C-alpha cells in the first residue's frame, strides 16, 4: 500500500516530540502490514470526517486518513482526540 501525507499532517507532525514521532512511525509500520490490526483501533468516522477513518497512535493522539483507492491512502490530520472532534 502507498501512503501519502497531506501538508496539514506534515505540519502537525513537525510540532510533535521525538517520542511521539517515533510512536507514529511504529504505528505506520503496523498499518502497512495490516491496517485493521486491533492495536490500531481503526474505525470509520462520522460528521465532518465522513468517509475518513482514524487510527490510534497513543491513548490521545489520532491520525485521520482516507482511502484514495484500494492500494493508496492519504493521512490528512494528526492531533489529540479532543482537538480533532470538537
Residue pairs with C-beta under 8 A, 6 or more apart in sequence:
1 32
1 35
1 71
1 72
1 73
2 71
2 72
2 73
3 28
3 31
3 32
3 72
3 73
3 74
3 75
4 68
4 72
4 73
4 74
4 75
5 13
5 74
5 75
6 74
6 75
6 76
6 77
8 76
8 77
9 63
9 75
9 76
9 77
9 78
12 77
12 78
12 79
13 21
13 24
13 78
16 24
16 78
20 57
20 58
20 61
23 57
23 58
23 61
24 57
24 61
24 63
24 78
27 40
27 55
27 56
27 57
27 63
30 37
30 39
30 40
31 40
31 55
35 42
35 55
36 42
39 56
40 55
40 56
41 55
41 56
42 53
42 54
42 55
43 53
43 54
44 52
44 53
45 52
45 53
45 54
45 64
47 85
49 64
49 84
51 66
52 64
52 65
52 66
52 76
53 64
53 65
53 66
53 67
54 62
54 63
54 64
54 65
55 62
55 63
55 65
56 62
57 63
57 78
60 80
60 81
60 82
61 78
61 79
61 80
61 81
62 78
62 79
62 80
62 81
62 84
63 75
63 77
63 78
64 75
64 76
64 77
64 78
64 84
65 73
65 74
65 75
65 76
66 73
66 74
66 76
67 73
68 74
77 84
